Amino acid sequence: MRVLKFGGSSLADFACLSKVKELILSYAGPDSLVVLSAPGGMTDHLVGLADLAAQGSDYSERWDALILRSEGLRSEVEAAFSKVEHWPNFNELADKLAGVKLLKHCPDQVRAYVISFGERVSVALMQAMMGSDNAYYLEATDCIRTEGNYLEAEVDLVASKDAFRQQLQQNNFPYYIMPGFTGSNAQGELSVLGRNGSDYSAAIAAACLEAEVCQIWTDVDGVYNADPRFIKKASKINWLSYKEAMELSYFGAKVLHPKTILPCAKVGVPCEIKNTHNPDVPGSMISHERQGDETVKAISSLEKLAMLTVSGPGMKGKVGMASRVFSALANDNVSIVLITQSSCEFSISFCVHESDLALALNALEQAFALESQAGLIEPIQVQRELAIVTLVGDNMKAHKGLAAKFFASLAQAQVNIVAIAQDSTESAISAVIDGALCNDAVKVCHENFFTHVPSIDVFLLGVGLVGQELVKQLEKQQAWLEARNIKLNLYGVANSKQCYLNSDGVPFDSWQLELGKVAEPFSLTRVEQFVRANHLINPVIVDCSSSQQLASQYAEFLRAGFHVVAANKKANTGSFAYYQELKAAALSMRRKFLYETNVGAGLPVLDNLQLLFGAGDELLSFNGILSGSLSYMFGAIEDGLSLSEATEKAKSLGFTEPDPRDDLSGTDVARKLLIIARESGLELELSDIVVEPVVPGHFAEGSSVDEFMEKLPELNAQFADRVQSAAAEGKVLRYVGTIENGQCRVGIEAVDKQHALNAIRDGENALAILSQYYQPRPFVIRGYGAGAEVTSAGVFADILKTLSR
């Protein structure tokens, strides 16, 4: 015999009912038992009716809606098939509700009758569709024997097995159709098996009948390795053991009822999860047969929990204290989800559902009232709004390092662990965490254990030349990233006045148009809210602006959980105290502050310095050409152009800033030199650097850019003298930054042909590092250090460094 169970979503309307009939004929075959839930949403509707009646409130509108839906389904079935013979007694239901309203109280026995009414509707309709000569209406109250209360009844499998066999021996039909969710106690009174108990009914029937298979038909393809509602890349599990399935259902997997698997496991009946709306897709099979070698089978989560901690000197070494704790909770029917105890026996902590928190707290306070008065037990600690994230897999025991990887993943998601638990078979590892971060934690764990496709979530501030080029590179490199299992999302772009955010990703082809439509400016609060709403786990703020206002917020960005990638030099060259604050914030938040392009655009300057110093090297001296624009200008002067002509040409080619004085002042080079000095361990301020500008600071002071360019030829003769003087000695002029004996200076130097910087021109940068490891010949880094393309390439490389591998 085969047992098939169909859930409410599979029975929601006439079309669904017709689909289920076809599935029964196709997949069940003769000698099958079909277990049905109530039509989708009807049980909730009936619960609402019972609640309104118990309050003495008017429920006529809800009653009319129930009648309208039920009679509508009945009419459609009778019009298409045959008369519904076993239609449940709605008059009896109306009488019971009327009595409840009169008393303003709904006894559990009556509530059980009311809330299980929908299952009888489904079975009556399906029997009519199958034909009463072909399908037998099997009353669950005649087959499933229960004990305990009316609303959360426990099943007596031995008695139920005898009852099932007796009923089937008395009746000989190809198909049997039974309402789920219900049974009867020793007195013959109707009881229910707890919400979503129809799965349990099917498993009980399958176990009692020693069925070939128990199929649970629902609205998903099977059991997934994470909740597909939140994890888009969750994938279906083809096979699970009974233990894996029980762990998953217990810790929150919605597709299975926690009690469902146990009856099947006891008898060894395979249980298959299939999709009513996609029946040809193989489902998830749960059985004793071992298939696959996955280490971690799935990740589940259970939310809306609270943790209570009982502690105090009276706990230590006192036999029976744990028993008293759990007995007090059991007496009030409080279910414990997870337990952990300190090794010194000073405290016991356990999780309960938040809905049971008040009941649990009251039970414990009463049970330990005397110990509390005597100071042996401290006030019970309560932590609310928690969640449990659990890794499940029978093969985990054979693999080392899984727990470390699990906890590292939680750390990556910025999640603090409240408590840890692991069963003795090592097939499940659980962590109690802040409930607000549950989805983030599951997302990171799923990436690290299953998809192995880490995400980078970028917010770009500053969309000038470098920012625009970066967007182009992000688009161009998508295929390259995908080939390397990296998902890079651009979620936001901002200029000085507007900030455009898109939870589906900023469109590469129309981002400028979309940005122009936005009225709101960038704010950290707004982007933080966006990150939380979309459960982004690796958010990166990329600053391609030159804004001092943004640079002054970097510490806030880091403390808010963002990585920061900066092409903007103003943060690193602010006060030394702020520089230290940025480093400390990045370290404490386990986030990265990256700024490779601050010195050499696309050249790997800082990476190499950090590697050298990390290996114990020490800087002896440094010489470098750190400005691509000045490198170009001084090369042009060497070729015979005057100062003004070289400046004009560099400006026209886009090598200089819009105002060339920003380059000619030497301040930009001073900032770069300060960054190198600080990376090498010198505690300096920008004001400590001696700066010789190319053009005196007072020259054309207060004039516009055009006026400055018109006056610049006045300096040509003076500058030509310096060029000629250097040439007479076989030297050329270069604009050089120098670190020596802890002192920093930038200025014009005459260098001979043997000097490492003599040949550096035409926009190239070069850095000569003399260190303990690299002497007497320096370590030289050379390449083009100006231009939007190389700078954005350096930013792109920094973005990739935010990945946690």
C-alpha positions, -999 to 999 in steps of 0.1 A, spaced: 0 0 0 11 36 -7 2 65 15 -2 100 -1 -8 132 18 -18 165 2 -15 198 20 -38 228 20 -21 246 -8 -27 216 -30 -64 218 -22 -71 255 -23 -97 256 -50 -116 234 -76 -87 235 -101 -63 223 -73 -87 195 -63 -89 183 -99 -51 183 -101 -49 162 -69 -74 137 -83 -53 132 -114 -22 128 -92 -39 102 -71 -48 82 -102 -13 86 -117 9 82 -86 -11 62 -61 -26 33 -79 -51 9 -64 -46 -1 -28 -37 34 -16 -46 56 13 -49 94 6 -47 118 36 -60 153 30 -55 186 49 -82 213 49 -85 235 18 -57 262 19 -64 288 46 -96 272 59 -80 260 92 -69 295 100 -104 307 92 -119 282 116 -94 291 143 -105 328 139 -142 317 142 -135 298 174 -116 328 188 -143 353 180 -170 331 195 -150 326 227 -148 364 230 -185 367 226 -179 387 194 -200 388 162 -185 363 138 -213 364 112 -192 379 85 -165 352 89 -192 325 91 -208 337 58 -174 336 41 -169 300 53 -203 289 39 -197 308 7 -164 291 0 -175 256 11 -207 256 -8 -190 271 -38 -165 242 -39 -193 217 -33 -213 231 -62 -184 229 -86 -176 193 -76 -212 182 -80 -216 200 -114 -185 182 -127 -186 148 -110 -213 135 -86 -232 144 -55 -211 149 -23 -225 122 0 -205 127 32 -208 165 35 -199 175 70 -227 188 92 -225 226 91 -255 229 113 -237 211 141 -207 234 137 -230 264 139 -246 251 171 -213 245 187 -201 280 178 -233 295 191 -228 277 224 -192 290 227 -204 325 220 -231 322 247 -206 309 273 -177 331 261 -156 301 265 -144 274 240 -135 241 257 -106 222 241 -129 194 230 -151 218 211 -121 237 197 -107 204 184 -140 198 166 -141 233 151 -106 236 138 -105 201 122 -137 207 103 -119 217 71 -103 183 67 -137 167 65 -147 192 38 -117 181 17 -123 144 21 -160 147 12 -152 167 -20 -124 143 -31 -145 112 -25 -172 126 -48 -146 134 -74 -131 99 -72 -165 82 -70 -180 66 -39 -177 31 -55 -140 37 -61 -129 56 -30 -139 50 6 -142 78 32 -121 65 60 -128 82 93 -95 91 111 -113 88 144 -119 51 137 -82 45 130 -59 68 149 -59 62 186 -46 91 208 -38 99 244 -34 131 263 -52 164 257 -76 173 229 -54 198 210 -19 183 211 -27 146 213 -1 118 214 -6 88 192 -8 52 204 9 34 175 1 -1 187 -37 6 191 -37 26 159 -22 -3 139 -49 -27 151 -76 -1 143 -63 5 107 -61 -32 99 -96 -38 112 -111 -9 91 -93 -21 59 -104 -57 65 -140 -46 68 -139 -26 36 -124 -34 2 -118 -4 -20 -91 6 -44 -87 40 -27 -92 51 9 -94 88 17 -89 100 52 -89 134 69 -56 144 84 -50 162 117 -75 141 137 -79 110 158 -99 98 188 -91 90 224 -100 60 245 -135 75 251 -140 79 214 -138 117 216 -123 136 187 -88 150 193 -63 168 170 -25 162 166 -14 198 168 -12 224 140 1 211 107 -6 176 120 -19 161 87 17 151 78 18 133 111 -14 116 103 0 103 70 32 91 87 11 73 114 -10 56 87 21 46 67 38 31 98 6 12 109 1 -2 74 38 -8 68 34 11 35 56 9 5 61 47 7 47 78 24 45 107 -1 40 142 13 27 164 -16 32 201 -10 40 233 -29 78 229 -32 99 204 -50 113 188 -18 135 196 12 161 223 5 195 228 20 182 263 33 149 281 33 144 290 -4 122 320 6 153 338 19 182 320 2 177 323 -36 204 297 -44 191 271 -20 190 237 -37 169 206 -33 183 177 -13 177 144 -31 182 121 -1 181 125 37 184 100 65 156 99 91 178 116 116 188 144 93 151 150 84 141 150 121 169 175 130 159 198 101 122 197 110 129 203 147 151 233 139 127 251 116 125 234 82 89 244 72 83 216 47 82 189 74 62 187 107 86 178 136 66 147 145 63 133 109 94 114 105 95 93 137 67 68 129 82 62 94 116 58 109 104 32 135 90 9 108 115 19 80 89 33 56 105 57 31 90 92 31 91 113 -1 84 150 -4 70 160 -38 55 190 -55 18 189 -64 24 216 -90 55 201 -105 50 163 -101 75 151 -126 104 165 -107 120 139 -84 113 149 -48 134 145 -16 135 109 -3 139 102 34 149 67 43 175 43 58 193 39 25 224 60 25 230 80 -7 255 108 -15 285 119 5 277 155 14 294 165 46 268 191 56 233 183 43 215 215 51 212 246 72 181 254 92 170 282 114 144 286 141 134 321 152 113 338 179 131 322 207 140 333 242 168 320 264 164 316 302 194 311 325 191 297 360 222 303 380 236 308 415 257 291 441 229 267 449 233 251 415 269 239 420 272 203 430 236 201 440 220 168 428 186 171 411 187 208 403 186 203 366 157 178 371 138 204 391 143 230 364 130 208 336 102 192 357 88 227 364 87 234 327 72 200 318 44 204 344 33 235 325 38 219 290 66 242 281 87 227 252 125 232 255 143 237 222 180 237 233 199 232 265 234 242 275 252 241 309 283 257 322 312 233 330 313 245 366 276 237 370 269 272 381 242 278 355 219 261 331 206 279 300 179 268 277 158 282 248 120 282 247 96 297 221 88 333 229 52 324 231 60 302 261 83 326 278 58 341 304 46 306 313 82 293 317 94 322 337 64 319 361 70 281 365 106 286 374 100 315 398 75 293 417 97 262 417 127 281 431 110 307 453 127 294 485 162 292 470 157 327 455 148 341 490 178 324 505 202 339 478 210 304 465 195 312 431 200 345 413 172 363 394 165 343 363 182 360 333 161 363 301 174 371 266 146 377 240 144 378 202 169 350 196 173 325 169 190 291 164 210 284 133 219 247 128 241 227 105 228 192 98 245 162 83 252 126 92 287 128 76 299 157 97 314 135 123 340 122 99 352 157 89 374 179 110 371 217 111 334 220 104 326 237 137 355 261 132 342 269 97 307 274 110 318 298 137 340 317 113 310 321 90 290 335 118 318 359 126 319 369 89 282 378 92 290 400 122 270 377 145 278 371 181 271 336 195 250 335 226 252 297 231 264 265 214 250 230 214 260 198 196 244 164 198 265 133 208 263 119 172 278 151 159 251 152 131 240 187 142 257 218 154 236 247 167 244 283 176 220 306 194 223 341 179 205 375 177 173 369 159 176 400 138 208 386 122 194 351 116 189 355 78 224 371 75 239 342 93 222 316 72 231 334 40 268 334 49 268 298 60 250 288 28 277 306 7 305 290 26 292 254 28 272 251 -4 274 276 -32 310 287 -25 301 319 -43 309 348 -20 292 381 -25 306 416 -26 279 443 -22 292 477 -35 280 512 -29 299 537 -50 304 573 -38 317 597 -64 309 592 -101 335 615 -117 361 601 -142 373 574 -119 339 564 -106 325 562 -142 354 541 -153 349 518 -123 313 512 -132 324 502 -167 350 478 -153 324 462 -130 302 456 -159 330 443 -182 343 419 -155 310 402 -147 319 371 -168 354 370 -153 340 372 -118 314 345 -125 341 322 -138 358 326 -105 327 320 -84 324 356 -72 291 376 -72 298 413 -73 267 434 -69 265 472 -74 237 482 -52 241 520 -50 257 550 -67 259 585 -53 272 620 -63 274 650 -40 236 656 -41 219 623 -50 221 586 -40 204 559 -60 198 525 -44 184 494 -61 178 461 -43 179 443 -77 213 459 -85 221 492 -102 216 488 -140 249 493 -157 233 507 -189 211 533 -172 225 542 -138 232 578 -147 196 583 -158 183 566 -126 206 586 -104 193 618 -120 157 609 -109 166 607 -72 161 636 -48 177 621 -17 214 626 -9 237 599 4 234 592 41 250 564 61 216 557 79 198 553 47 224 528 33 225 509 66 187 504 64 191 492 28 217 467 39 196 454 67 164 452 46 183 432 19 204 411 43 237 421 26 266 404 43 297 419 27 288 456 21 316 478 7 316 516 5 338 527 -23 348 564 -22 360 577 -56 353 613 -46 377 640 -32 352 649 -5 365 658 30 330 653 44 330 616 32 365 610 44 356 622 79 329 595 80 351 565 73 353 555 109 315 555 111 313 534 79 336 508 94 318 507 128 286 503 109 300 471 94 311 483 60 344 476 43 359 509 30 378 512 -3 391 547 -8 406 564 -38 401 596 -17 434 605 1 419 629 27 411 603 54 446 588 54 462 622 55 441 638 82 453 638 117 474 609 129 448 603 156 421 598 130 445 575 110 448 554 142 411 555 147 404 541 113 429 513 118 413 504 152 378 506 138 387 482 110 404 458 134 376 458 160 348 453 134 368 427 114 363 449 83 389 461 58 401 496 51 418 496 17 434 525 -1 460 512 -25 453 539 -51 460 566 -26 497 565 -36 503 549 -70 469 546 -86 470 511 -101 506 504 -89 509 478 -60 528 502 -37 511 498 -3 506 461 -7 543 456 -12 552 479 16 528 461 40 542 427 30 578 439 36 571 455 70 550 425 80 580 403 73 601 424 97 617 447 71 625 483 81 626 514 59 660 531 56 651 557 30 626 563 2 627 583 -30 598 585 -54 580 603 -82 545 601 -69 526 624 -93 517 612 -128 508 647 -139 541 662 -127 560 633 -142 545 641 -176 551 679 -172 587 675 -162 594 651 -191 579 677 -214 601 704 -200 631 681 -205 621 679 -241 622 717 -244 588 730 -235 585 759 -211 568 755 -177 536 772 -190 536 752 -222 541 719 -204 513 728 -179 489 737 -207 496 705 -226 492 683 -195 459 701 -186 446 697 -222 453 659 -220 435 656 -187 466 647 -167 462 675 -142 433 685 -119 409 710 -134 429 736 -115 466 728 -122 476 746 -90 464 715 -71 492 696 -88 518 724 -89 514 731 -52 530 698 -43 503 691 -17 490 660 -35 526 645 -35 529 655 1 497 635 10 510 604 -8 544 607 9 527 610 43 507 578 37 539 559 29 556 574 60 527 563 82 527 528 67 564 526 75 556 534 112 563 572 113 539 592 134 537 623 113 512 650 104 508 666 70 523 698 84 555 679 93 563 674 56 586 701 40 570 711 7 587 730 -22 559 738 -47 566 740 -84 550 774 -84 552 797 -54 520 797 -33 516 834 -35 518 835 -73 485 846 -89 468 842 -55 431 847 -57 429 845 -94 407 822 -115 422 792 -134 422 811 -167 439 841 -151 465 818 -135 472 802 -169 476 836 -185 501 847 -158 521 814 -157 545 824 -185 560 850 -161 577 821 -144 591 805 -175 625 822 -175 631 815 -138 623 779 -143 643 776 -175 674 787 -155 669 758 -131 666 734 -161 697 747 -178 717 746 -145 708 710 -140 716 701 -177 750 717 -173 757 690 -147 743 662 -168 711 661 -147 674 665 -152 647 679 -130 622 656 -113 596 663 -86 605 639 -59 592 628 -25 619 617 0 619 600 34 652 599 52 661 598 89 624 601 99 621 634 79 599 639 48 602 664 21 588 669 -15 603 692 -41 623 697 -73 655 677 -75 682 674 -101 691 638 -107 719 623 -128 717 594 -152 727 569 -125 698 579 -103 668 554 -102 644 582 -110 663 598 -139 643 580 -166 609 584 -150 587 607 -172 557 608 -195 532 601 -166 551 572 -150 555 569 -113 584 552 -96 593 544 -60 627 534 -48 626 517 -14 659 512 4 654 488 34 671 464 56 662 436 31 668 457 -1 702 474 1 725 487 -13 703 485 -44 667 497 -37 635 479 -44 619 498 -73 582 499 -83 576 516 -116 546 522 -139 519 546 -149 504 563 -119 478 586 -134 446 582 -154 411 570 -147 416 535 -161 446 525 -139 431 542 -109 398 524 -112 416 491 -118 434 497 -85 401 503 -68 386 472 -84 415 452 -70 409 466 -35 372 457 -38 382 420 -44 403 420 -13 372 424 8 363 387 1 366 364 31 381 333 16 
